[in-house]
């Protein structure tokens, strides 16, 4: 059986075999070294990352849910570097966006805009047979992409082959529509999700040339890495954001930490009704999240 992979001064902390239970029901070995690395990627110092990994390794037990492991990690990071806890919980923050009133399509559009695309959301386009409401249309010098955004607000949910088949069938209708001059000539189609793709969805997409963008898919330049690269953190990552302020920011469509950083306090107060004192505190936290790491 696997051993706990946590080391202190070059020696294992524990030799007890421990497995964690993922949201999908799959068991996998607990790996504290993975925690250390992800803490560092989120901006923690090497010493803080080591302390967090050691502290969590001492509290895990066989069969512990990954959700509970995350709670332990965030609790330890909150003691050391709260802004790192915010960045570490990026996946959870995106899952909290929907209940907070934010639209996943807007996040996808803003992300691609950061990478040089011109983007619009919820654009209705006439295909050869029927009209299609496209979540995101992305334009670059060489690409016109029709993008379907599949959002899930709970872990362990896969975007499957049924979704891939639907997106490809719609793309074919758009291509036929372009031949009849009913719509622009799309030359690319994407399926984007904040969770995972099933193996069948990935196989079908690879066969057809459908672009997939998931939380950790593909291995390079995936949704997580792209958001981290551009430091595009939704405000739902913030550790001190109270429900009332979240609602007011959502109503003002201030989706990202950078929105708080780039606006003046007076403008934010006018848009949200949040007091200047509270806004200065939120802005300081948002700046730490955006600038650190």
Secondary structure, 3 states (H helix, E strand, C coil): CCCCCCEECCEECCCCCCEEECCCCCEEECCHHHHHHHHHHCCCCHHHHHHHHHHHHCCCCCCEEHHHHHHHHHHHHHHHCHHHHHHHCHHHHHHHHHHHCCCHHHHHHHHHHHCCCEEEEEEEEECCCCEEEEEEEEECCCCEEEEEEECCCCCCCEECHHHHHHHHHHHHHHHHHHHCCCCCCCCEEEEEECCEECHHHHHHHHHHCCEEECCCCCCCCCHHHHHHHCCCCEHHHCCCCCHHHHHHHHHCCCCEHHHHHHCCHHHHHHHHCCCHHHHHHHHHHHHHHHHCC
